[in-house]
Amino acid sequence: MQIIDTHVHCGSIGTFDLKLKDVLRLMQNNCVDIAVISGIDNAEFYDEHFERHSLDANTKLLEKIRGYDNLYMQYWIRPKFENMTEEIASFILNNRDKICGLKIHPFTSSMCINDNRIKPYLEFADKNKLTVSVHTATGYNCECRYLAELCGNYPNADFVAVHMDLMTDHTEAVKYVNEIPNLYGDVSWITYSDYKNLEVDEEKIVFGSDIPINMETEYQFYKEYFINKEKEVKLLYNNAKRIFLDKRKF
């Protein structure tokens, strides 16, 4: 049985320097077969990098993963500093073999997911049936409820509530995941025992780790998921394959 990690990072910004070789090493050492990567270079909380363009970093990430059959990516957007453009749209659509969708981080972009500056990206995702991963957490207008409120406006897109409200007991986020057809959750920074107590729909949850932010300790946090992989096929593989990999166009 294969394991897909839908929440992996690569790139450099601020104090972070996350190298692809470390991602590959951690995957190999922990029997993770497939990764969906987003580039942290586009995080917008470092205002001195306002001159960065999302295409530059996303192009570099695509070039890094192009030679690996088991690596895919999401396009990390920068709605605080740039608008959705035809150039961005063309880049994504012309590389759908490797690009699974969009990554949106409301905290680092200092805006709620319902901000009008994000709307053109969501309309693009809906038109092209993309999967959109959205950081959710308590505070800073990052709560899952804001994401839940707009999923119905974009029925052709699938959304993943990353962390299912980080730093909470996750019960409110799980309620939305269970109720909304195109909203999924990931288990990043949720222990296996906590996950088993959440009563989340087994068809609506994917595995994500957030590696390699804390390097060696990270996959150790998820070791119980891996120990139980034979009975967690939907979580660790099937659901992610359906909403991330199977929707790609060639």
C-alpha positions in Angstrom: 0.0 0.0 0.0 1.3 3.5 -0.9 1.2 6.6 1.2 0.5 10.1 -0.2 1.5 13.1 1.8 -0.5 16.1 0.6 1.1 18.7 2.8 4.8 19.0 2.1 7.0 22.2 1.8 10.1 23.2 -0.1 12.0 26.5 -0.6 13.6 29.3 1.3 12.3 32.4 3.1 13.2 34.1 6.3 14.7 31.5 8.7 13.4 28.6 6.6 15.6 26.7 4.2 13.7 23.6 3.2 15.6 21.5 0.6 14.1 19.0 -1.7 16.9 16.5 -0.8 15.6 16.6 2.8 12.1 16.0 1.7 13.2 13.0 -0.4 15.3 11.6 2.5 12.5 11.9 5.0 10.0 10.3 2.6 12.3 7.4 1.9 13.1 6.8 5.6 9.4 6.8 6.5 8.0 4.8 3.5 6.1 7.8 2.2 5.7 7.2 -1.6 4.1 10.3 -3.0 4.2 14.0 -2.0 2.3 17.1 -3.0 4.6 20.0 -2.4 4.1 23.8 -2.0 6.9 26.3 -2.1 7.2 28.5 1.0 9.1 31.1 -1.0 5.8 32.7 -1.7 4.7 33.2 1.9 3.8 36.9 2.2 4.4 37.6 5.9 8.0 38.8 5.0 7.0 42.1 3.6 10.5 42.9 2.3 9.8 40.2 -0.3 6.9 42.2 -1.9 8.9 42.3 -5.2 8.7 38.5 -5.5 6.5 37.1 -8.1 4.7 33.8 -7.5 5.6 32.5 -11.0 9.3 32.7 -10.2 9.2 30.5 -7.2 6.6 28.1 -8.5 8.5 27.7 -11.8 11.7 26.8 -9.8 9.7 24.3 -7.7 8.3 22.7 -10.9 11.7 22.4 -12.4 13.0 20.7 -9.2 10.2 18.1 -9.1 9.9 17.6 -12.9 12.2 14.6 -13.0 10.4 12.7 -10.1 7.4 10.6 -10.9 6.3 10.6 -7.3 6.4 14.4 -6.7 3.6 16.9 -7.5 2.9 20.4 -6.4 0.3 23.1 -5.6 0.7 26.6 -6.8 1.2 28.9 -3.7 -0.5 32.2 -4.5 0.4 35.7 -3.3 -2.9 37.6 -3.2 -1.5 40.4 -1.0 1.0 41.5 -3.5 -0.2 40.3 -6.9 -3.5 39.7 -8.8 -4.5 36.6 -10.7 -3.2 36.9 -14.2 -3.5 35.1 -17.5 0.2 34.2 -17.2 -0.4 32.4 -13.9 -3.5 30.6 -15.4 -1.5 29.5 -18.4 1.4 28.2 -16.3 -0.9 26.1 -14.2 -3.0 24.8 -17.0 0.0 24.0 -19.2 1.6 22.0 -16.4 -1.4 20.1 -15.0 0.5 16.8 -15.2 2.4 18.1 -12.1 0.3 20.8 -10.6 -2.6 19.6 -8.6 -4.2 22.9 -7.6 -3.6 26.0 -5.4 -2.2 26.6 -2.0 -3.7 29.5 0.0 -2.3 30.6 3.4 -4.6 33.3 4.9 -2.3 33.9 7.8 0.9 34.6 5.9 -1.2 36.7 3.4 -2.8 38.7 6.2 -6.3 38.2 4.8 -9.3 36.0 5.3 -10.1 33.4 2.6 -13.3 35.4 1.8 -11.2 38.5 0.9 -12.1 39.8 -2.6 -8.5 39.7 -3.6 -8.6 35.9 -3.4 -11.9 35.5 -5.3 -10.4 35.5 -8.8 -8.2 32.6 -7.8 -11.2 30.6 -6.5 -13.1 31.3 -9.6 -10.2 30.0 -11.7 -10.1 26.9 -9.4 -13.8 26.3 -9.9 -13.7 26.7 -13.6 -10.8 24.2 -13.9 -11.9 21.8 -11.2 -8.8 22.3 -9.1 -8.1 21.3 -5.5 -7.4 24.2 -3.2 -5.5 23.6 0.1 -6.2 26.4 2.7 -4.4 26.9 6.0 -7.0 27.0 8.8 -6.3 27.8 12.5 -7.7 29.7 15.4 -7.4 33.4 15.2 -6.3 35.9 12.5 -9.5 35.2 10.5 -8.1 31.8 9.6 -10.9 29.7 11.1 -12.4 26.9 9.0 -15.9 28.5 9.2 -14.8 31.2 6.7 -13.7 28.5 4.3 -16.9 26.5 4.9 -19.1 29.6 4.1 -17.7 29.9 0.5 -17.3 26.3 -0.6 -20.8 26.2 -2.0 -20.0 29.2 -4.3 -17.3 27.0 -6.0 -18.9 23.6 -6.4 -16.5 22.3 -9.1 -13.4 22.9 -6.9 -12.4 20.7 -3.9 -11.1 22.4 -0.8 -8.9 21.0 1.9 -9.0 22.6 5.4 -5.3 22.2 6.2 -4.9 21.4 10.0 -8.7 21.5 10.5 -8.3 24.5 12.7 -4.8 24.3 14.2 -4.6 24.8 17.9 -8.2 23.7 18.6 -9.9 20.4 19.3 -10.9 20.3 15.6 -14.6 19.4 16.3 -16.0 22.5 14.6 -13.9 21.9 11.5 -14.9 18.3 11.4 -18.5 19.3 11.4 -18.0 21.4 8.3 -15.9 18.7 6.6 -18.7 16.1 7.2 -21.5 18.4 6.0 -20.0 20.1 3.0 -19.6 17.9 -0.1 -16.5 19.6 -1.6 -14.7 20.3 1.7 -12.0 17.9 3.0 -9.7 18.0 6.0 -6.1 17.0 6.6 -4.5 15.6 9.7 -1.3 17.7 9.9 -0.4 18.1 13.6 -3.2 15.9 14.7 -2.2 12.8 16.7 -3.5 9.5 15.5 -5.4 8.9 18.7 -7.0 12.3 18.4 -7.9 11.6 14.8 -9.6 8.4 15.7 -11.8 10.3 18.2 -12.9 13.0 15.8 -15.6 10.9 14.0 -14.7 12.5 10.6 -16.1 11.0 7.5 -13.5 8.5 6.3 -14.1 9.6 2.7 -13.4 13.3 3.5 -9.9 13.2 5.1 -6.4 13.1 3.7 -2.9 12.6 5.2 -0.7 15.7 5.4 2.4 16.2 7.5 3.7 19.8 7.0 7.3 18.4 6.6 10.0 19.4 6.8 9.4 22.4 9.0 10.8 20.6 12.0 12.8 18.1 10.1 13.5 14.8 11.8 10.8 15.0 14.4 8.0 15.4 12.0 7.3 12.0 10.5 7.9 10.6 14.0 4.8 12.5 15.1 2.8 10.4 12.6 4.3 7.0 13.2 1.0 5.6 14.5 -0.7 6.5 11.2 2.0 4.5 9.4 1.8 1.6 11.9 -1.9 1.4 11.1 -1.6 2.0 7.4 -3.3 -1.3 6.3 -6.6 -0.1 7.9 -6.2 3.5 6.9 -6.1 3.1 3.1 -8.7 5.9 2.5 -6.9 8.4 4.7 -3.4 7.6 3.5 -4.0 7.0 -0.2 -7.4 6.7 -1.8 -8.9 10.1 -0.9 -5.7 12.0 -1.8 -5.4 10.1 -5.1 -9.0 11.0 -6.0 -8.9 14.8 -5.2 -5.2 15.6 -6.0 -3.9 13.1 -8.6 -6.8 11.8 -10.6 -8.1 15.3 -11.4 -4.9 16.2 -13.3 -5.0 16.7 -17.1 -2.4 15.5 -19.5 
